[in-house]
Amino acid sequence: MDKLPHEKGFHISWDQIHRDSRALAWRLDGHGPDDGNWRAVVAITRGGMAPAMIIARELDIRTVDTISVKSYNHQKQMDAVVLNAPDAELMGDGTGVLVIDDLVDSGKTLELVRKLYPKAHFATVYAKPKGRPQVDSYITEVSQDTWIFFPWDMAMQYVKPYRGTD
C-alpha cells in the first residue's frame, strides 16, 4: 500500500523555521546586485510570509511585498495561478528583488513567478528535487515524497502514549 502524503512527514517547529530562515538570510547577505544589497523582498503567500519577514529583518530590507499564487487545493497540486501581484513599478524585471517561499515542491509556482520576474533571486527554505532547478538559494533538501508540516499547519495537542495511560 502506498503511503499517504502525511505518512512520510517532516515536522517543522517555529524555532526550526526561524533558524532555517535566518540561515537563508545569512546565505543571501552581501549577494545582491547593489553593492551586495537587495532592494526588496517579495513573499510568495502564504508559506513564504514568515521566512520573508525573518529575512527582511535580518538583511534590513524595508520594502516587503507579496505575490499570491495558488498551486494547491488542500494537499493536491494544481496548475499555478497568480491571484495578486506586487506593484509592477517596484518589481520591474526583478533585478535586486528576493522572492521568498517556504518550500519548492514541483517548481510550478516558482516557474510561473520566474516568468514574470526573470532577474529576481529565488530563495526557499526547503527544496524538493523536482523543483530545485527553479531555486537560486535554499537551505535544506528533502525527498520528493516527504510531506512537510509547517508550524502554521499544526496545533499543539495531547498525544496518548503507546503503552499505558499516563
C-alpha positions as CSV (number, residue, x, y, z in Angstrom):
1,M,0.0,0.0,0.0
2,D,1.3,3.4,-0.9
3,K,1.9,5.9,1.9
4,L,-0.4,8.9,2.1
5,P,1.4,12.3,1.9
6,H,1.3,12.9,5.6
7,E,2.8,9.4,6.4
8,K,6.3,10.5,5.4
9,G,6.2,13.7,7.3
10,F,8.9,16.2,8.2
11,H,7.6,18.3,11.1
12,I,9.0,21.9,11.3
13,S,8.7,23.8,14.6
14,W,8.5,27.6,14.8
15,D,12.1,27.5,16.2
16,Q,13.3,25.5,13.3
17,I,11.7,27.7,10.6
18,H,13.2,30.7,12.4
19,R,16.7,29.2,12.5
20,D,16.5,28.0,8.9
21,S,15.1,31.3,7.6
22,R,18.0,33.1,9.4
23,A,20.5,30.7,7.8
24,L,18.9,31.5,4.4
25,A,19.3,35.3,5.2
26,W,23.0,34.8,6.0
27,R,23.5,32.9,2.8
28,L,21.9,35.8,0.8
29,D,23.7,38.5,2.7
30,G,26.1,40.5,0.5
31,H,25.0,38.8,-2.7
32,G,22.5,41.4,-4.0
33,P,23.3,43.4,-7.2
34,D,23.6,46.8,-5.4
35,D,26.9,46.6,-3.6
36,G,25.7,43.3,-2.2
37,N,22.3,44.7,-1.1
38,W,18.8,43.7,-2.1
39,R,16.2,46.4,-2.8
40,A,13.1,44.4,-1.9
41,V,11.7,41.1,-0.6
42,V,8.6,39.6,-2.1
43,A,7.0,36.7,-0.2
44,I,5.0,34.1,-2.0
45,T,1.8,33.8,0.0
46,R,1.1,32.2,2.3
47,G,4.0,30.0,3.1
48,G,6.7,32.5,2.2
49,M,5.5,35.2,4.6
50,A,7.2,34.0,7.8
51,P,10.5,33.3,6.1
52,A,10.3,36.6,4.2
53,M,9.7,38.6,7.4
54,I,12.7,37.0,9.1
55,I,14.9,37.5,6.0
56,A,13.8,41.2,5.6
57,R,14.6,41.8,9.3
58,E,18.0,40.0,9.2
59,L,19.1,41.9,6.0
60,D,17.5,45.2,7.0
61,I,15.3,45.3,3.9
62,R,12.3,47.7,4.5
63,T,10.5,47.2,1.2
64,V,8.4,44.0,1.5
65,D,5.6,42.9,-0.7
66,T,3.7,39.7,-1.6
67,I,2.6,37.7,-4.6
68,S,-0.3,35.4,-4.1
69,V,-0.1,32.2,-6.1
70,K,-2.4,29.2,-5.7
71,S,-0.9,25.9,-6.6
72,Y,-2.5,23.6,-4.1
73,N,-6.1,22.7,-3.4
74,H,-5.9,21.1,0.1
75,Q,-3.0,18.7,-0.3
76,K,-3.4,18.2,-4.1
77,Q,-1.2,20.1,-6.6
78,M,-2.9,22.0,-9.4
79,D,-1.7,24.5,-12.1
80,A,-0.3,27.6,-10.5
81,V,-2.3,30.8,-10.9
82,V,-1.4,34.4,-9.8
83,L,-4.2,35.8,-7.6
84,N,-2.5,39.1,-6.7
85,A,0.8,40.5,-7.8
86,P,3.1,43.2,-6.3
87,D,3.5,46.7,-7.6
88,A,4.8,46.5,-11.2
89,E,7.0,49.6,-10.8
90,L,8.6,48.0,-7.7
91,M,9.2,44.7,-9.5
92,G,10.4,45.6,-13.0
93,D,12.2,42.5,-14.3
94,G,13.0,41.5,-10.7
95,T,16.6,42.9,-10.5
96,G,17.6,43.2,-6.9
97,V,14.4,41.5,-5.6
98,L,14.5,38.4,-3.4
99,V,11.5,36.2,-4.0
100,I,11.0,34.0,-0.9
101,D,8.9,30.9,-0.3
102,D,8.9,28.3,2.4
103,L,9.3,25.3,0.0
104,V,9.8,24.5,-3.6
105,D,8.0,21.2,-4.4
106,S,7.3,20.6,-8.1
107,G,8.6,24.1,-9.1
108,K,5.4,25.1,-10.8
109,T,4.8,28.1,-8.5
110,L,8.3,29.4,-8.9
111,E,8.4,28.7,-12.6
112,L,5.3,31.0,-13.0
113,V,6.8,33.8,-10.9
114,R,10.2,33.5,-12.6
115,K,8.5,34.1,-16.0
116,L,7.1,37.4,-14.5
117,Y,10.4,38.5,-12.9
118,P,13.2,36.7,-14.7
119,K,16.0,38.7,-13.0
120,A,14.8,38.2,-9.4
121,H,16.7,35.9,-7.0
122,F,14.5,32.9,-5.9
123,A,15.2,31.5,-2.5
124,T,13.3,28.9,-0.4
125,V,14.0,27.5,3.0
126,Y,13.3,23.9,1.9
127,A,13.6,22.2,-1.6
128,K,12.5,19.0,-3.2
129,P,14.4,17.6,-6.2
130,K,11.8,18.3,-8.9
131,G,11.6,22.0,-8.0
132,R,15.3,22.6,-7.1
133,P,16.2,23.9,-10.6
134,Q,13.8,26.8,-10.1
135,V,15.6,27.9,-6.9
136,D,18.8,30.0,-6.7
137,S,19.3,29.5,-3.0
138,Y,17.9,27.1,-0.4
139,I,18.9,25.7,3.0
140,T,17.6,22.1,3.3
141,E,16.7,19.5,0.7
142,V,14.1,16.8,1.4
143,S,13.0,13.9,-0.7
144,Q,10.2,14.4,-3.2
145,D,7.8,12.0,-1.3
146,T,8.2,13.9,2.0
147,W,5.3,16.0,3.2
148,I,6.5,19.0,5.2
149,F,4.3,20.1,8.1
150,F,4.9,23.7,8.8
151,P,4.1,25.2,12.2
152,W,1.2,27.2,10.8
153,D,-0.4,24.0,9.7
154,M,-0.4,22.3,13.1
155,A,-1.7,22.7,16.6
156,M,-0.3,21.5,19.9
157,Q,-2.4,18.8,21.4
158,Y,-2.1,15.8,23.8
159,V,-1.0,12.5,22.3
160,K,-1.7,9.3,24.1
161,P,1.3,7.1,24.9
162,Y,1.9,3.9,23.0
163,R,1.6,1.9,26.2
164,G,-0.1,2.7,29.4
165,T,-2.4,5.5,30.2
166,D,-0.2,8.1,31.7
